Amino acid sequence: MYMDGGNFRRTARHLGVHHQSVINWVNEHVEDLPEAPVPEEVEVIEMDELYTFITEKTESTS
């Protein structure tokens, strides 16, 4: 549930546990994940978040 966008407290309320338990479960899961692949050479960099931020700012001021 946390990985699908819920926060720790909301997930904990839904499961009927303390939010610290959810935090501990997420941290344990993260430790078991493999390392993210890193490309040796980067050809294209996409700056989607920056584009979205700038677009929203310019649309709201128009």
N, CA, C and O atoms as a CHARMM CRD file, in Angstrom:
* protein
*
  248
    1    1 MET  N      0.83100  -1.19300   0.00000 PROA 1      0.00000
    2    1 MET  CA     0.00000   0.00000   0.00000 PROA 1      0.00000
    3    1 MET  C      0.87200   1.25100   0.00000 PROA 1      0.00000
    4    1 MET  O      0.57700   2.23200  -0.68300 PROA 1      0.00000
    5    2 TYR  N      1.95000   1.19800   0.77800 PROA 2      0.00000
    6    2 TYR  CA     2.86100   2.34600   0.80600 PROA 2      0.00000
    7    2 TYR  C      3.49100   2.54100  -0.57300 PROA 2      0.00000
    8    2 TYR  O      3.60800   3.66900  -1.05200 PROA 2      0.00000
    9    3 MET  N      3.89300   1.44500  -1.20500 PROA 3      0.00000
   10    3 MET  CA     4.53400   1.52900  -2.51000 PROA 3      0.00000
   11    3 MET  C      3.56400   2.02700  -3.58600 PROA 3      0.00000
   12    3 MET  O      3.99600   2.52100  -4.62700 PROA 3      0.00000
   13    4 ASP  N      2.26700   1.90100  -3.34100 PROA 4      0.00000
   14    4 ASP  CA     1.26100   2.38700  -4.28500 PROA 4      0.00000
   15    4 ASP  C      0.86700   3.83700  -4.02300 PROA 4      0.00000
   16    4 ASP  O     -0.06400   4.34500  -4.65000 PROA 4      0.00000
   17    5 GLY  N      1.56100   4.50800  -3.10700 PROA 5      0.00000
   18    5 GLY  CA     1.34300   5.92800  -2.91000 PROA 5      0.00000
   19    5 GLY  C      0.73600   6.32700  -1.57900 PROA 5      0.00000
   20    5 GLY  O      0.63300   7.51900  -1.29100 PROA 5      0.00000
   21    6 GLY  N      0.33000   5.36700  -0.75500 PROA 6      0.00000
   22    6 GLY  CA    -0.17700   5.71300   0.57300 PROA 6      0.00000
   23    6 GLY  C      0.98100   6.09500   1.48200 PROA 6      0.00000
   24    6 GLY  O      2.10900   5.64900   1.27200 PROA 6      0.00000
   25    7 ASN  N      0.71700   6.90200   2.47200 PROA 7      0.00000
   26    7 ASN  CA     1.79500   7.24500   3.39400 PROA 7      0.00000
   27    7 ASN  C      1.84000   6.22400   4.53900 PROA 7      0.00000
   28    7 ASN  O      0.97300   5.35600   4.63900 PROA 7      0.00000
   29    8 PHE  N      2.84900   6.33600   5.39300 PROA 8      0.00000
   30    8 PHE  CA     3.03900   5.37300   6.48000 PROA 8      0.00000
   31    8 PHE  C      1.82000   5.31700   7.40000 PROA 8      0.00000
   32    8 PHE  O      1.33700   4.23400   7.72800 PROA 8      0.00000
   33    9 ARG  N      1.33700   6.45300   7.80400 PROA 9      0.00000
   34    9 ARG  CA     0.22800   6.48100   8.76700 PROA 9      0.00000
   35    9 ARG  C     -1.06900   5.93500   8.17000 PROA 9      0.00000
   36    9 ARG  O     -1.79200   5.19500   8.83600 PROA 9      0.00000
   37   10 ARG  N     -1.36100   6.28800   6.94300 PROA 10     0.00000
   38   10 ARG  CA    -2.57100   5.77800   6.30200 PROA 10     0.00000
   39   10 ARG  C     -2.50400   4.26500   6.14000 PROA 10     0.00000
   40   10 ARG  O     -3.48300   3.56300   6.39500 PROA 10     0.00000
   41   11 THR  N     -1.35600   3.77000   5.71900 PROA 11     0.00000
   42   11 THR  CA    -1.17400   2.32900   5.57400 PROA 11     0.00000
   43   11 THR  C     -1.32100   1.63700   6.92400 PROA 11     0.00000
   44   11 THR  O     -1.94700   0.58100   7.02000 PROA 11     0.00000
   45   12 ALA  N     -0.74400   2.23100   7.96600 PROA 12     0.00000
   46   12 ALA  CA    -0.82800   1.64800   9.30700 PROA 12     0.00000
   47   12 ALA  C     -2.27400   1.60600   9.80200 PROA 12     0.00000
   48   12 ALA  O     -2.70400   0.60300  10.37100 PROA 12     0.00000
   49   13 ARG  N     -3.01700   2.67700   9.59100 PROA 13     0.00000
   50   13 ARG  CA    -4.42900   2.69600  10.01200 PROA 13     0.00000
   51   13 ARG  C     -5.21700   1.61000   9.29500 PROA 13     0.00000
   52   13 ARG  O     -6.04300   0.92700   9.90100 PROA 13     0.00000
   53   14 HSD  N     -4.96000   1.45700   8.01800 PROA 14     0.00000
   54   14 HSD  CA    -5.67000   0.45500   7.22900 PROA 14     0.00000
   55   14 HSD  C     -5.36100  -0.96600   7.72200 PROA 14     0.00000
   56   14 HSD  O     -6.24100  -1.82600   7.74100 PROA 14     0.00000
   57   15 LEU  N     -4.10900  -1.20400   8.11800 PROA 15     0.00000
   58   15 LEU  CA    -3.69800  -2.53300   8.58200 PROA 15     0.00000
   59   15 LEU  C     -3.93900  -2.73900  10.07000 PROA 15     0.00000
   60   15 LEU  O     -3.88100  -3.86700  10.55800 PROA 15     0.00000
   61   16 GLY  N     -4.21100  -1.64800  10.79900 PROA 16     0.00000
   62   16 GLY  CA    -4.43900  -1.75300  12.23700 PROA 16     0.00000
   63   16 GLY  C     -3.15900  -1.95300  13.03200 PROA 16     0.00000
   64   16 GLY  O     -3.15000  -2.63100  14.05900 PROA 16     0.00000
   65   17 VAL  N     -2.07100  -1.35100  12.53800 PROA 17     0.00000
   66   17 VAL  CA    -0.77700  -1.44100  13.23000 PROA 17     0.00000
   67   17 VAL  C     -0.23300  -0.03200  13.45000 PROA 17     0.00000
   68   17 VAL  O     -0.78900   0.94300  12.94600 PROA 17     0.00000
   69   18 HSD  N      0.85400   0.06400  14.20400 PROA 18     0.00000
   70   18 HSD  CA     1.50700   1.34800  14.44400 PROA 18     0.00000
   71   18 HSD  C      2.29500   1.74600  13.19600 PROA 18     0.00000
   72   18 HSD  O      2.84600   0.88800  12.50500 PROA 18     0.00000
   73   19 HSD  N      2.34600   3.05200  12.90900 PROA 19     0.00000
   74   19 HSD  CA     3.03700   3.50200  11.69800 PROA 19     0.00000
   75   19 HSD  C      4.52100   3.14400  11.70200 PROA 19     0.00000
   76   19 HSD  O      5.11500   2.97100  10.63800 PROA 19     0.00000
   77   20 GLN  N      5.12000   3.03200  12.87400 PROA 20     0.00000
   78   20 GLN  CA     6.54100   2.65900  12.92800 PROA 20     0.00000
   79   20 GLN  C      6.75100   1.23900  12.40300 PROA 20     0.00000
   80   20 GLN  O      7.79900   0.93100  11.83700 PROA 20     0.00000
   81   21 SER  N      5.75100   0.37600  12.59200 PROA 21     0.00000
   82   21 SER  CA     5.84500  -0.97800  12.03400 PROA 21     0.00000
   83   21 SER  C      5.91500  -0.92600  10.50900 PROA 21     0.00000
   84   21 SER  O      6.69700  -1.64900   9.89000 PROA 21     0.00000
   85   22 VAL  N      5.09500  -0.06800   9.91200 PROA 22     0.00000
   86   22 VAL  CA     5.11200   0.07400   8.45300 PROA 22     0.00000
   87   22 VAL  C      6.45800   0.61400   8.00600 PROA 22     0.00000
   88   22 VAL  O      7.01300   0.13600   7.01700 PROA 22     0.00000
   89   23 ILE  N      6.99100   1.59300   8.71000 PROA 23     0.00000
   90   23 ILE  CA     8.30500   2.14900   8.37800 PROA 23     0.00000
   91   23 ILE  C      9.35900   1.05100   8.43100 PROA 23     0.00000
   92   23 ILE  O     10.20200   0.94500   7.54000 PROA 23     0.00000
   93   24 ASN  N      9.30700   0.23300   9.48200 PROA 24     0.00000
   94   24 ASN  CA    10.28600  -0.85900   9.61800 PROA 24     0.00000
   95   24 ASN  C     10.14800  -1.85700   8.47700 PROA 24     0.00000
   96   24 ASN  O     11.15500  -2.31900   7.94000 PROA 24     0.00000
   97   25 TRP  N      8.91800  -2.19800   8.09600 PROA 25     0.00000
   98   25 TRP  CA     8.70100  -3.14400   6.99700 PROA 25     0.00000
   99   25 TRP  C      9.24100  -2.59200   5.68500 PROA 25     0.00000
  100   25 TRP  O      9.87700  -3.31300   4.91600 PROA 25     0.00000
  101   26 VAL  N      8.98700  -1.31500   5.43100 PROA 26     0.00000
  102   26 VAL  CA     9.47200  -0.70000   4.19300 PROA 26     0.00000
  103   26 VAL  C     10.99600  -0.68700   4.18500 PROA 26     0.00000
  104   26 VAL  O     11.61100  -1.01000   3.16900 PROA 26     0.00000
  105   27 ASN  N     11.61200  -0.31700   5.30700 PROA 27     0.00000
  106   27 ASN  CA    13.07600  -0.29200   5.38000 PROA 27     0.00000
  107   27 ASN  C     13.67100  -1.67300   5.16200 PROA 27     0.00000
  108   27 ASN  O     14.69300  -1.80000   4.48800 PROA 27     0.00000
  109   28 GLU  N     13.05300  -2.71400   5.72000 PROA 28     0.00000
  110   28 GLU  CA    13.53600  -4.07400   5.51200 PROA 28     0.00000
  111   28 GLU  C     13.42400  -4.46700   4.03600 PROA 28     0.00000
  112   28 GLU  O     14.31700  -5.10400   3.47900 PROA 28     0.00000
  113   29 HSD  N     12.32000  -4.07700   3.42500 PROA 29     0.00000
  114   29 HSD  CA    12.12800  -4.39900   2.01500 PROA 29     0.00000
  115   29 HSD  C     13.17400  -3.69800   1.14700 PROA 29     0.00000
  116   29 HSD  O     13.70500  -4.29500   0.21000 PROA 29     0.00000
  117   30 VAL  N     13.46500  -2.46000   1.45000 PROA 30     0.00000
  118   30 VAL  CA    14.44000  -1.68700   0.67400 PROA 30     0.00000
  119   30 VAL  C     15.82000  -2.33300   0.76700 PROA 30     0.00000
  120   30 VAL  O     16.55600  -2.36100  -0.21900 PROA 30     0.00000
  121   31 GLU  N     16.17500  -2.84900   1.93200 PROA 31     0.00000
  122   31 GLU  CA    17.48800  -3.48800   2.09700 PROA 31     0.00000
  123   31 GLU  C     17.63500  -4.70800   1.19900 PROA 31     0.00000
  124   31 GLU  O     18.74600  -5.04000   0.78600 PROA 31     0.00000
  125   32 ASP  N     16.52700  -5.38200   0.89100 PROA 32     0.00000
  126   32 ASP  CA    16.56000  -6.60300   0.08100 PROA 32     0.00000
  127   32 ASP  C     16.53000  -6.32600  -1.42500 PROA 32     0.00000
  128   32 ASP  O     16.71600  -7.24700  -2.22100 PROA 32     0.00000
  129   33 LEU  N     16.30100  -5.08800  -1.82300 PROA 33     0.00000
  130   33 LEU  CA    16.24300  -4.75700  -3.24600 PROA 33     0.00000
  131   33 LEU  C     17.63900  -4.78400  -3.86000 PROA 33     0.00000
  132   33 LEU  O     18.61500  -4.42700  -3.19900 PROA 33     0.00000
  133   34 PRO  N     17.74000  -5.20200  -5.11400 PROA 34     0.00000
  134   34 PRO  CA    19.05400  -5.15500  -5.77600 PROA 34     0.00000
  135   34 PRO  C     19.44300  -3.71300  -6.07000 PROA 34     0.00000
  136   34 PRO  O     18.59500  -2.82100  -6.08800 PROA 34     0.00000
  137   35 GLU  N     20.71200  -3.50000  -6.29500 PROA 35     0.00000
  138   35 GLU  CA    21.20200  -2.16500  -6.63900 PROA 35     0.00000
  139   35 GLU  C     20.59800  -1.73200  -7.97500 PROA 35     0.00000
  140   35 GLU  O     20.44300  -2.54100  -8.89000 PROA 35     0.00000
  141   36 ALA  N     20.26800  -0.47600  -8.07100 PROA 36     0.00000
  142   36 ALA  CA    19.72500   0.05700  -9.32100 PROA 36     0.00000
  143   36 ALA  C     20.81600   0.06300 -10.38100 PROA 36     0.00000
  144   36 ALA  O     21.95800   0.42300 -10.09500 PROA 36     0.00000
  145   37 PRO  N     20.47400  -0.33300 -11.60500 PROA 37     0.00000
  146   37 PRO  CA    21.48300  -0.32500 -12.66800 PROA 37     0.00000
  147   37 PRO  C     21.87900   1.10700 -13.02600 PROA 37     0.00000
  148   37 PRO  O     21.03700   2.00300 -13.09100 PROA 37     0.00000
  149   38 VAL  N     23.14800   1.29700 -13.25100 PROA 38     0.00000
  150   38 VAL  CA    23.66700   2.61500 -13.62800 PROA 38     0.00000
  151   38 VAL  C     24.31900   2.46700 -14.99600 PROA 38     0.00000
  152   38 VAL  O     25.24900   1.67600 -15.15400 PROA 38     0.00000
  153   39 PRO  N     23.84500   3.21500 -15.98100 PROA 39     0.00000
  154   39 PRO  CA    24.44800   3.09600 -17.30900 PROA 39     0.00000
  155   39 PRO  C     25.86500   3.63600 -17.31500 PROA 39     0.00000
  156   39 PRO  O     26.19500   4.57300 -16.58800 PROA 39     0.00000
  157   40 GLU  N     26.69900   3.02600 -18.15300 PROA 40     0.00000
  158   40 GLU  CA    28.08300   3.49600 -18.24500 PROA 40     0.00000
  159   40 GLU  C     28.16300   4.83700 -18.95600 PROA 40     0.00000
  160   40 GLU  O     29.00200   5.67800 -18.63200 PROA 40     0.00000
  161   41 GLU  N     27.27800   5.02700 -19.93100 PROA 41     0.00000
  162   41 GLU  CA    27.28500   6.27100 -20.68700 PROA 41     0.00000
  163   41 GLU  C     25.84500   6.75800 -20.84900 PROA 41     0.00000
  164   41 GLU  O     24.95300   5.97300 -21.17000 PROA 41     0.00000
  165   42 VAL  N     25.62500   8.02800 -20.63100 PROA 42     0.00000
  166   42 VAL  CA    24.29300   8.60900 -20.76200 PROA 42     0.00000
  167   42 VAL  C     24.25700   9.43900 -22.03000 PROA 42     0.00000
  168   42 VAL  O     25.07900  10.33300 -22.23200 PROA 42     0.00000
  169   43 GLU  N     23.26800   9.12300 -22.90000 PROA 43     0.00000
  170   43 GLU  CA    23.14300   9.85600 -24.15100 PROA 43     0.00000
  171   43 GLU  C     22.08000  10.94100 -24.07400 PROA 43     0.00000
  172   43 GLU  O     22.25000  12.01600 -24.64900 PROA 43     0.00000
  173   44 VAL  N     20.97200  10.66600 -23.36000 PROA 44     0.00000
  174   44 VAL  CA    19.85900  11.60800 -23.28400 PROA 44     0.00000
  175   44 VAL  C     19.45500  11.74300 -21.82400 PROA 44     0.00000
  176   44 VAL  O     19.32000  10.74800 -21.11300 PROA 44     0.00000
  177   45 ILE  N     19.26500  12.96200 -21.38900 PROA 45     0.00000
  178   45 ILE  CA    18.78600  13.21500 -20.03500 PROA 45     0.00000
  179   45 ILE  C     17.40900  13.84100 -20.14900 PROA 45     0.00000
  180   45 ILE  O     17.23200  14.85100 -20.83000 PROA 45     0.00000
  181   46 GLU  N     16.43100  13.23600 -19.48000 PROA 46     0.00000
  182   46 GLU  CA    15.07100  13.76600 -19.52200 PROA 46     0.00000
  183   46 GLU  C     14.80500  14.50700 -18.22100 PROA 46     0.00000
  184   46 GLU  O     14.99000  13.95400 -17.13600 PROA 46     0.00000
  185   47 MET  N     14.38200  15.72900 -18.32600 PROA 47     0.00000
  186   47 MET  CA    14.14000  16.54400 -17.14700 PROA 47     0.00000
  187   47 MET  C     12.64400  16.77300 -17.00400 PROA 47     0.00000
  188   47 MET  O     12.17600  17.91200 -17.02300 PROA 47     0.00000
  189   48 ASP  N     11.89800  15.68400 -16.86000 PROA 48     0.00000
  190   48 ASP  CA    10.44700  15.73700 -16.82700 PROA 48     0.00000
  191   48 ASP  C      9.92700  16.55300 -15.65300 PROA 48     0.00000
  192   48 ASP  O      9.02300  17.37100 -15.82200 PROA 48     0.00000
  193   49 GLU  N     10.48800  16.34100 -14.45700 PROA 49     0.00000
  194   49 GLU  CA     9.99200  17.06100 -13.28900 PROA 49     0.00000
  195   49 GLU  C     10.19100  18.56000 -13.44100 PROA 49     0.00000
  196   49 GLU  O      9.29500  19.33600 -13.10900 PROA 49     0.00000
  197   50 LEU  N     11.31900  18.96800 -13.92300 PROA 50     0.00000
  198   50 LEU  CA    11.58600  20.39300 -14.12400 PROA 50     0.00000
  199   50 LEU  C     10.64200  20.96100 -15.18000 PROA 50     0.00000
  200   50 LEU  O     10.10900  22.05600 -15.00600 PROA 50     0.00000
  201   51 TYR  N     10.43100  20.23100 -16.26800 PROA 51     0.00000
  202   51 TYR  CA     9.51300  20.67500 -17.31500 PROA 51     0.00000
  203   51 TYR  C      8.10100  20.84400 -16.75400 PROA 51     0.00000
  204   51 TYR  O      7.43700  21.84600 -17.01900 PROA 51     0.00000
  205   52 THR  N      7.64700  19.85800 -15.97900 PROA 52     0.00000
  206   52 THR  CA     6.30700  19.91900 -15.39100 PROA 52     0.00000
  207   52 THR  C      6.19600  21.11500 -14.45700 PROA 52     0.00000
  208   52 THR  O      5.19600  21.83200 -14.49300 PROA 52     0.00000
  209   53 PHE  N      7.20200  21.34400 -13.62300 PROA 53     0.00000
  210   53 PHE  CA     7.19700  22.45900 -12.68500 PROA 53     0.00000
  211   53 PHE  C      7.10900  23.79000 -13.42700 PROA 53     0.00000
  212   53 PHE  O      6.30100  24.65100 -13.08100 PROA 53     0.00000
  213   54 ILE  N      7.94000  23.94800 -14.43800 PROA 54     0.00000
  214   54 ILE  CA     7.96500  25.20600 -15.18800 PROA 54     0.00000
  215   54 ILE  C      6.65000  25.39800 -15.93300 PROA 54     0.00000
  216   54 ILE  O      6.10900  26.50300 -15.96300 PROA 54     0.00000
  217   55 THR  N      6.13000  24.32200 -16.53900 PROA 55     0.00000
  218   55 THR  CA     4.87500  24.41000 -17.28300 PROA 55     0.00000
  219   55 THR  C      3.73300  24.81100 -16.36700 PROA 55     0.00000
  220   55 THR  O      2.92500  25.66700 -16.72800 PROA 55     0.00000
  221   56 GLU  N      3.65100  24.21300 -15.19700 PROA 56     0.00000
  222   56 GLU  CA     2.59300  24.56200 -14.26300 PROA 56     0.00000
  223   56 GLU  C      2.70200  26.01200 -13.79900 PROA 56     0.00000
  224   56 GLU  O      1.69100  26.69800 -13.65100 PROA 56     0.00000
  225   57 LYS  N      3.92500  26.47400 -13.57200 PROA 57     0.00000
  226   57 LYS  CA     4.13000  27.86000 -13.14500 PROA 57     0.00000
  227   57 LYS  C      3.69900  28.83600 -14.24000 PROA 57     0.00000
  228   57 LYS  O      3.03500  29.83300 -13.95600 PROA 57     0.00000
  229   58 THR  N      4.07300  28.55500 -15.48500 PROA 58     0.00000
  230   58 THR  CA     3.72600  29.49200 -16.56100 PROA 58     0.00000
  231   58 THR  C      2.24600  29.46500 -16.87400 PROA 58     0.00000
  232   58 THR  O      1.67400  30.49500 -17.23000 PROA 58     0.00000
  233   59 GLU  N      1.60100  28.29200 -16.74600 PROA 59     0.00000
  234   59 GLU  CA     0.15900  28.21500 -16.99700 PROA 59     0.00000
  235   59 GLU  C     -0.64100  28.90700 -15.90100 PROA 59     0.00000
  236   59 GLU  O     -1.68800  29.49200 -16.17800 PROA 59     0.00000
  237   60 SER  N     -0.16300  28.84900 -14.66100 PROA 60     0.00000
  238   60 SER  CA    -0.90900  29.46300 -13.57500 PROA 60     0.00000
  239   60 SER  C     -0.77300  30.98700 -13.56900 PROA 60     0.00000
  240   60 SER  O     -1.62300  31.67600 -13.00400 PROA 60     0.00000
  241   61 THR  N      0.27600  31.52100 -14.18400 PROA 61     0.00000
  242   61 THR  CA     0.45600  32.96400 -14.22700 PROA 61     0.00000
  243   61 THR  C     -0.18000  33.57900 -15.46700 PROA 61     0.00000
  244   61 THR  O     -0.33600  34.79700 -15.55800 PROA 61     0.00000
  245   62 SER  N     -0.54900  32.71900 -16.42700 PROA 62     0.00000
  246   62 SER  CA    -1.13500  33.23800 -17.68200 PROA 62     0.00000
  247   62 SER  C     -2.55700  33.64900 -17.49300 PROA 62     0.00000
  248   62 SER  O     -3.19900  34.10500 -18.43900 PROA 62     0.00000
